[in-house]
Amino acid sequence: MIMPKTQVAIIGAGPAGLMAAEVLAGGGAGVTVYDAMPSAGRKFLMAGRGGLNLTHSEPLPEFLMRYGEAQPRLAPAISAFPPASLRAWSEALGQPTFIGSSGRVSPTTFKASPLLRAWLRRLDAMGVEFALRHRWTGWERRWAAFVSNARWKTRC
């Protein structure tokens, strides 16, 4: 097996960490996601308890207006992955979406768990590794230091 050129440690297995892992692994990096919790995406699951709202369906210029003063800083990132791309990403995971009467976009299941399970399967297939129950404790020289619930330290 050929080792990837770059090894990346991501701290946090929430949506941002999982998306970073997907993008980096897709680019050829070896990725390990560290999280203090015993499973990935726990807050994502909590957010989806009352029906998961992924994004909004309005045209991008109107969507960006929702960000007020932060819009100039956020527009490049949002424009790089706009609501239509988020819907296509969900569909590619086997989780189609629909637009509700409020304009909100949700998975047809209304639930976060099927989307999260599909996402984790994709990450697994990409070779992303998870180090759960590992709390980041800071930097030790040039290494990121973690402590696990077993009270042993590791670094990467």
C-alpha positions as CSV (number, residue, x, y, z in Angstrom):
1,M,0.0,0.0,0.0
2,I,1.3,3.4,-0.9
3,M,1.1,5.9,1.9
4,P,-0.6,9.3,1.2
5,K,1.8,12.2,0.9
6,T,0.1,14.2,3.5
7,Q,-1.3,13.0,6.9
8,V,-3.9,15.3,8.4
9,A,-5.4,15.4,11.9
10,I,-8.8,17.0,12.2
11,I,-10.0,18.0,15.6
12,G,-13.8,17.6,15.9
13,A,-16.2,15.1,14.3
14,G,-19.0,17.6,13.8
15,P,-20.3,18.6,10.3
16,A,-17.3,21.0,9.7
17,G,-14.8,18.3,10.7
18,L,-16.5,15.6,8.7
19,M,-16.7,17.8,5.6
20,A,-13.0,18.8,6.0
21,A,-12.2,15.0,6.2
22,E,-14.2,14.3,3.1
23,V,-12.5,17.1,1.1
24,L,-9.0,16.3,2.3
25,A,-9.3,12.5,1.8
26,G,-10.8,13.2,-1.7
27,G,-7.6,15.1,-2.4
28,G,-5.5,12.2,-1.5
29,A,-4.6,13.0,2.1
30,G,-4.6,10.4,4.9
31,V,-7.1,11.7,7.5
32,T,-7.7,10.9,11.1
33,V,-10.6,12.7,12.9
34,Y,-10.2,13.1,16.6
35,D,-13.2,13.8,18.9
36,A,-13.8,13.7,22.6
37,M,-17.2,12.2,22.2
38,P,-17.8,8.4,21.8
39,S,-19.4,8.8,18.4
40,A,-19.2,11.2,15.4
41,G,-21.8,13.9,14.6
42,R,-23.6,13.9,18.0
43,K,-24.6,17.5,17.9
44,F,-25.7,17.1,14.2
45,L,-28.1,14.4,15.4
46,M,-29.4,16.6,18.2
47,A,-30.0,19.5,15.7
48,G,-32.0,17.1,13.5
49,R,-34.4,15.9,16.3
50,G,-37.2,18.2,15.3
51,G,-36.6,17.8,11.6
52,L,-33.3,18.5,9.9
53,N,-33.1,21.8,8.0
54,L,-30.0,21.6,5.7
55,T,-30.2,25.0,4.0
56,H,-32.6,27.4,2.3
57,S,-33.9,27.3,-1.3
58,E,-33.8,31.0,-2.2
59,P,-31.4,32.2,-5.0
60,L,-27.8,32.6,-3.9
61,P,-27.7,36.5,-3.8
62,E,-30.8,36.5,-1.5
63,F,-29.4,33.7,0.6
64,L,-26.1,35.6,1.1
65,M,-28.1,38.6,2.4
66,R,-29.1,36.5,5.4
67,Y,-25.5,36.9,6.7
68,G,-25.7,40.7,7.2
69,E,-22.4,42.2,8.1
70,A,-20.6,38.9,7.8
71,Q,-21.6,38.4,4.2
72,P,-18.4,39.8,2.6
73,R,-16.3,37.4,4.7
74,L,-18.5,34.4,4.2
75,A,-19.6,34.9,0.5
76,P,-16.5,33.2,-1.0
77,A,-17.0,30.0,1.1
78,I,-20.7,29.9,0.6
79,S,-20.4,30.5,-3.1
80,A,-17.9,27.7,-3.3
81,F,-20.5,25.3,-1.8
82,P,-23.9,26.9,-2.4
83,P,-27.2,25.4,-1.3
84,A,-27.7,23.7,-4.7
85,S,-24.3,21.9,-4.1
86,L,-25.4,20.9,-0.6
87,R,-28.6,19.3,-2.0
88,A,-26.6,17.4,-4.7
89,W,-24.2,16.2,-2.0
90,S,-27.0,14.9,0.1
91,E,-28.6,13.2,-3.0
92,A,-25.2,11.5,-3.8
93,L,-25.3,10.1,-0.3
94,G,-28.7,8.5,-1.1
95,Q,-30.6,11.2,0.9
96,P,-32.8,13.2,-1.4
97,T,-34.1,16.5,-0.2
98,F,-37.3,18.6,-0.7
99,I,-38.2,22.2,-0.3
100,G,-40.8,22.9,2.3
101,S,-43.4,25.6,2.2
102,S,-41.1,27.9,4.2
103,G,-38.4,27.5,1.6
104,R,-36.2,25.4,3.9
105,V,-34.5,22.4,2.4
106,S,-34.7,19.1,4.4
107,P,-34.0,15.5,3.7
108,T,-37.1,13.6,2.7
109,T,-36.8,11.5,5.8
110,F,-36.7,14.7,8.0
111,K,-34.0,13.0,10.0
112,A,-30.3,13.5,10.6
113,S,-29.4,9.9,11.4
114,P,-29.8,8.4,7.8
115,L,-27.7,11.2,6.4
116,L,-25.0,10.9,9.0
117,R,-24.8,7.1,8.6
118,A,-24.5,7.5,4.8
119,W,-21.8,10.2,5.3
120,L,-19.8,8.0,7.7
121,R,-20.0,5.1,5.3
122,R,-18.6,7.3,2.6
123,L,-15.8,8.5,4.8
124,D,-14.9,4.9,5.8
125,A,-14.8,4.0,2.1
126,M,-12.4,6.9,1.6
127,G,-10.1,5.6,4.3
128,V,-10.8,8.2,6.9
129,E,-10.0,7.0,10.4
130,F,-11.6,8.1,13.6
131,A,-10.0,8.4,17.1
132,L,-13.0,8.9,19.3
133,R,-12.9,9.6,23.0
134,H,-9.7,11.6,22.4
135,R,-9.7,15.1,23.8
136,W,-7.3,17.7,22.3
137,T,-5.1,19.1,25.1
138,G,-3.0,21.5,23.1
139,W,0.4,21.5,21.5
140,E,3.5,19.7,22.8
141,R,6.4,21.2,20.9
142,R,5.3,20.7,17.3
143,W,2.8,17.9,17.9
144,A,-1.0,18.0,18.7
145,A,-1.5,16.3,22.0
146,F,-4.6,14.3,22.9
147,V,-5.7,12.4,26.0
148,S,-8.1,9.5,25.7
149,N,-10.7,8.5,28.3
150,A,-8.3,5.6,29.1
151,R,-6.0,8.4,30.4
152,W,-3.2,7.8,28.0
153,K,-1.7,10.5,25.9
154,T,-1.1,10.3,22.2
155,R,0.2,12.9,19.7
156,C,0.2,13.4,16.0
